């Protein structure tokens, strides 16, 4: 009996160790075969040659792929691929997934870690899960019990405080043709803003968001302003547009859900931006569980200023020689459209990185239940800011053979610039002033 009790004690201790979590709720331990290492704090030191605000130096530039997955050998790796990834491999013979060694580089500031731990048991979902209350800092649900809690962890993942960035977007034809649309973005986060005092943060506001088109000339000057809230039952999204031709600011309730994204040729919806954003009320959210998946990760190469847009864009997909994939544990959340509501996607399956709580790939289904669109985020851990940069985001339309690549900063002079703004800068009157400057 003593031997049995001792064995049970050892097993319990082993399970407790295996279930030890990072400050934001990921499993600290690696996987059984060592292909996923233990988390040891993430990457917090910039490599030689990096200049803050400019393009990120690749700390893994010397690494080579361990192997490549193609349509010919994907059956050997099927258990670690999403249905969307399999479909891309089948659809495009020139596409491949280059798998590199796994590095758990994500790190956040100590204030985010401390707040995430304090949020355990304190944060409550709003009615219907369409928002939450109880915190303004940290991962709201470090130990999620429902799918919508995981999605809110993604929506609120730490990306910095108040900053500006420039990038381009291309809607690529079947033959690989495109015209770049260039944007300037400003983000003023209230949730997770470590630079604002509590008095400066609106406790129910997520962010102010300003999107300005700078090129081509036919679109230049169009501006979108968004106010996003945490409890969207109490405060639904507010949005305004500025049209340079009319020189007028208008309310824009259509900047939400499945309305087409800006200059996207209809290849993404508004709530596809950032892999998912906005209200959650049109879906039932099922937490399927966790699995190991090959996902875009540590995507410094494809976001590097060593390459131009022309180096990245190919017919059907981005250049696979520039994309980096690693094996990571992801949360799987399945969203099914609620009866009585509408959206062009009747089902979406999200794969969310356990270390960063960001969505890395998504499968989206049409009204017939057929796989329609596949999205992937080639994100970059910002080792100087201890935050996540979305990097290049790719939205594939399997039915049209086209795709949208957005967030392309390769040809921009800088990628992240801290700015100082006040509430007036993100008001409708401020939008009018920005449009006439």
Secondary structure, 3 states (H helix, E strand, C coil): CHHHHHHHHHHHHHHHHHCCECCCCCECCCCCCCCCCCCCCCCCCCCCCCCCCCCCCCCCCCCCCCEEECCCCHHHHHHHCCHHHHHHHHHCCCCCEEECCCCCCCCCCHHHHHHHHHCCCCCEECHHHCEEECCCCCCCCCCCCCHHHHHHHHHCCCCCCEEEEEEEEEEECCCCCCCCEEEEEEEEECCCCCCCCCCCCCCCEEEEEEEEEEECCCCCCCEEEEEEECECCCCCCEEEEEECCCCEEEECCCCCCCCECCCCCCCCEHHHHHHCCCCCCCEEEEEEEEEEEEEECCCCCCCCCCCCHHHHEECCEECCCCCCEEEEEEEEEEEEECCCCCCCCCEEEEEEECCCCCEEEEEEECCCCCEEEEEEEEEEEECCCCEEEEEEEEEEECCCCEEEEEEECCCCCCCCEECCCCHHHHCHHHHHHHHHC
